[in-house]
Amino acid sequence: MCPRQNQQPTLPKPAVNAVPRGRSKLTPDKQLAARQALLALLKDFSDLLLRAGISAPEMGELFRLAFVDAAANATRLRNDRFNQAAIAAMTGLTRVEVKKLLDQKAVLPITAQPPRHWASRLVEGWRNDPDFTDRQGHPLALVAGRGNPSFAELVRRYSGDMTPRAARQELSRLGLIKINGPDITLNAENGVSTQLGIVHKLALTLQPVLSSLGEATTGSGAIDSLNGEIDLPHPLSRKLLARHLKIALPQFIESAQIAANGMKAGPKDRKLPPTEKTKISIICVNFEPKKK
């Protein structure tokens, strides 16, 4: 899922005067580099979301809810009320949009009825519309070309402006359908649920990491990162690695503390502010070889 280095899209340079007062201004080159890095991260994340059947409008709605929630916590008044004007100024949304999203704060975003992916509407129609089910209510095999029941009619009725060919390709990519000659059948055992499980686990894993980063960057904290790949051919090695790291990590920390106490601090080190705590997150990802 790594983006190709020779196909980096060109982003417009943000205005330098957009940096809030009290913060050191970044040069346009640094701002652009940060935006490019963020875009590369979001491209990889979007690839995972697309395979899980999550649409751009649905993700956009979740992003807007998250932005408003974060801005609300940063601009909360002393009486615990929200400053809608400040939230609008911080997020770039209108006050009408902010009010609408704040009204949804009491409800989990996932229950706020975000825009549905056309594939979800199509599959639901395939399972419930009498024109596309048998007498027992099971989805029928549809005809790809002319005939009845027609896959083209299902697409026309439930996908919006999608063409039958494009819909067939996307549903096949998601693993939602099986194509056997002229017949198209609904695939009950598809990979979308597996991908959704991965997205769920990834979100639960990254949430405390991002929360810790937020705590570090609001003050004078610092972030050090280390990324690498190692060969662990045995299927149990990943679980054993995580178990050994959990045991060995306190020993590493103790050794670092002893070494730091015995070292003489340099001029730059003396200027570093004392830290209350350091959080360490280790994420192990198992890469399976691609099938040729």
C-alpha positions in Angstrom: 0.0 0.0 0.0 3.0 2.3 -0.2 2.5 5.2 -2.6 4.7 5.4 -5.6 7.5 7.9 -5.3 7.3 9.0 -8.9 3.6 9.8 -8.8 3.3 12.3 -5.9 0.4 14.7 -6.6 1.0 18.4 -6.6 -0.8 20.2 -3.8 -1.4 24.0 -3.7 0.9 25.8 -1.3 -1.0 26.9 1.8 -0.9 30.5 2.8 1.9 31.3 5.4 -0.3 33.8 7.3 -2.8 31.0 8.1 -0.6 29.9 11.0 -2.2 31.0 14.4 -0.5 33.7 16.4 1.9 32.5 19.1 3.2 29.7 17.0 6.4 29.8 14.9 5.5 30.2 11.3 6.5 27.5 8.9 7.9 28.1 5.5 5.7 27.2 2.5 8.1 24.3 1.7 7.8 22.8 5.1 4.0 23.2 5.1 3.8 21.6 1.6 6.1 18.7 2.7 3.8 18.1 5.7 0.8 18.1 3.5 2.4 15.7 1.0 3.3 13.3 3.9 -0.2 13.5 5.2 -1.6 12.8 1.7 0.6 9.7 1.4 -0.7 8.5 4.8 -4.3 9.1 3.8 -3.8 7.3 0.4 -2.7 4.2 2.2 -5.6 4.5 4.7 -8.1 5.1 1.9 -6.9 2.0 0.1 -7.8 0.0 3.2 -11.2 1.8 3.5 -12.1 1.2 -0.1 -11.4 -2.6 0.3 -13.7 -2.4 3.3 -16.5 -0.8 1.3 -16.4 2.5 3.1 -17.2 5.4 0.8 -15.7 8.9 0.6 -18.9 10.6 1.6 -19.2 8.3 4.7 -15.6 8.9 5.7 -16.0 12.7 5.0 -19.0 12.8 7.5 -17.0 11.0 10.1 -14.0 13.4 9.6 -16.3 16.4 10.0 -17.8 15.0 13.2 -14.2 14.3 14.5 -13.0 17.8 13.6 -15.9 19.5 15.4 -15.5 17.2 18.4 -11.8 18.1 18.7 -12.4 21.8 18.2 -15.2 21.7 20.8 -12.9 20.3 23.4 -10.3 22.9 22.6 -12.7 25.9 22.7 -15.1 24.8 25.5 -16.3 27.7 27.7 -16.1 27.8 31.5 -19.8 27.0 31.8 -19.1 23.8 29.8 -21.0 25.2 26.8 -19.6 25.2 23.2 -18.4 28.3 21.4 -19.8 27.6 18.0 -18.2 30.7 16.4 -14.7 29.6 17.6 -15.3 26.0 16.4 -16.4 27.4 13.0 -13.3 29.5 12.8 -11.0 26.6 13.8 -12.5 24.0 11.5 -13.4 26.1 8.5 -17.0 25.0 8.7 -20.0 27.3 8.8 -21.8 27.9 12.1 -24.9 26.2 10.7 -22.8 23.1 9.9 -21.2 23.3 13.4 -24.5 23.4 15.1 -25.9 20.5 13.1 -22.8 18.4 14.0 -22.9 19.4 17.6 -26.4 18.2 17.8 -25.1 14.8 16.8 -22.4 14.7 19.5 -24.7 12.9 22.0 -25.1 10.1 19.4 -22.2 7.9 18.2 -21.2 9.0 14.7 -21.7 5.4 13.4 -25.4 5.7 14.3 -25.8 9.1 12.8 -26.9 7.7 9.4 -23.9 8.8 7.3 -24.2 8.7 3.5 -24.5 5.1 2.4 -22.3 3.5 -0.2 -24.2 2.6 -3.3 -23.0 -1.0 -3.1 -24.7 -1.3 0.3 -28.0 0.0 -1.1 -27.6 -2.4 -4.1 -27.0 -5.5 -1.9 -29.8 -4.6 0.4 -32.2 -4.2 -2.6 -30.9 -7.5 -4.0 -31.8 -9.3 -0.7 -35.2 -7.6 -0.1 -36.7 -6.6 -3.4 -39.3 -9.2 -4.5 -38.2 -8.7 -8.2 -34.7 -10.0 -7.3 -35.5 -12.7 -4.7 -37.2 -16.2 -4.9 -40.3 -17.3 -3.0 -38.1 -18.1 0.0 -36.6 -14.6 0.0 -33.2 -15.7 -1.3 -31.3 -13.5 -3.8 -31.7 -14.7 -7.3 -28.9 -15.3 -9.8 -29.1 -12.3 -12.2 -28.5 -12.2 -15.9 -25.5 -10.0 -16.9 -26.9 -9.2 -20.4 -30.5 -9.1 -21.6 -32.9 -11.3 -19.7 -34.9 -11.4 -16.5 -34.1 -10.9 -13.7 -31.6 -8.4 -15.0 -28.4 -7.2 -13.2 -28.7 -3.9 -15.2 -32.1 -3.3 -13.8 -30.8 -3.9 -10.2 -28.0 -1.4 -10.8 -30.4 1.2 -12.4 -32.8 0.9 -9.4 -30.3 1.0 -6.5 -26.9 2.4 -7.5 -27.8 5.9 -8.7 -25.9 6.9 -11.8 -23.6 3.8 -11.9 -23.3 1.9 -15.2 -23.8 -1.9 -15.0 -20.2 -2.6 -16.2 -18.7 -0.3 -13.6 -20.9 -1.7 -10.9 -20.0 -5.2 -11.8 -16.3 -4.5 -11.7 -16.5 -2.7 -8.3 -18.7 -5.4 -6.7 -16.3 -8.0 -8.0 -13.4 -6.2 -6.6 -15.1 -6.0 -3.2 -15.8 -9.8 -3.4 -19.6 -9.2 -3.2 -20.5 -11.1 -6.3 -19.6 -14.2 -8.2 -19.6 -14.3 -12.0 -20.3 -17.6 -13.7 -20.7 -17.1 -17.4 -23.8 -15.0 -18.0 -25.0 -15.4 -14.4 -24.1 -13.0 -11.5 -24.8 -14.3 -8.0 -24.5 -12.6 -4.6 -21.5 -13.8 -2.6 -22.5 -14.3 1.0 -18.9 -15.1 2.1 -17.2 -11.9 0.9 -14.0 -10.1 2.0 -15.7 -6.9 3.1 -16.5 -8.1 6.6 -12.8 -9.2 7.0 -11.6 -5.8 5.9 -14.0 -4.1 8.2 -12.6 -6.2 11.0 -9.1 -5.0 10.1 -10.3 -1.4 10.0 -11.9 -1.8 13.5 -8.7 -3.4 15.0 -6.5 -0.7 13.4 -8.7 2.1 14.8 -8.6 0.5 18.3 -4.8 0.2 18.0 -4.0 3.6 16.7 -6.4 5.6 18.9 -4.3 5.5 22.1 -1.2 6.2 19.9 -2.7 9.3 18.4 -4.0 10.4 21.8 -0.5 10.1 23.2 0.9 12.1 20.3 -1.7 14.8 21.0 -0.6 15.1 24.6 3.0 15.3 23.6 2.6 18.0 20.9 0.4 20.3 23.0 3.3 21.0 25.3 7.0 20.8 24.7 7.1 17.1 24.1 9.0 15.3 21.4 8.3 12.4 19.1 10.9 9.8 18.0 10.0 7.1 15.5 11.6 3.9 14.4 10.4 1.9 11.5 11.9 -1.3 10.1 11.2 -4.7 8.6 12.5 -8.1 9.9 12.1 -11.6 8.5 10.0 -13.8 10.7 9.1 -16.8 8.5 7.5 -18.9 11.2 3.8 -18.1 11.6 4.1 -18.0 15.5 7.1 -15.7 15.5 4.9 -12.5 15.4 3.0 -13.5 18.6 6.2 -14.6 20.3 7.9 -11.3 19.3 5.1 -9.3 20.9 5.3 -11.4 24.0 9.1 -11.1 24.3 9.0 -7.3 23.7 6.4 -6.9 26.5 8.8 -8.7 28.9 12.0 -7.1 27.6 10.7 -3.5 27.4 11.0 -2.7 31.1 14.6 -4.0 31.0 15.4 -1.8 28.0 13.9 1.2 29.8 15.9 0.5 33.0 19.2 0.2 30.9 18.5 3.5 29.2 17.8 5.2 32.5 21.1 3.9 34.0 23.0 4.9 30.9 21.5 8.4 30.9 22.3 8.9 34.5 25.9 8.1 33.9 26.3 10.4 30.8 27.3 14.0 30.9 24.6 16.2 29.4 25.7 18.4 26.5 24.7 22.0 25.9 21.6 21.0 23.9 20.6 18.4 26.4 20.6 20.9 29.3 18.0 23.0 27.5 15.5 20.1 27.2 12.6 20.4 29.6 12.0 17.5 32.0 9.3 15.0 30.9 6.7 13.4 33.2 6.3 10.3 31.2 7.1 8.6 27.9 4.6 6.4 26.1 5.8 3.6 23.8 3.6 1.9 21.2 4.7 -1.1 19.2 2.6 -2.3 16.3 3.5 -5.6 14.6 2.1 -6.2 11.1 2.4 -9.5 9.4 2.9 -9.4 5.6 1.8 -12.5 3.8 3.5 -13.2 0.4 1.3 -12.2 -2.5 -0.1 -15.0 -4.6 1.2 -15.0 -8.1 
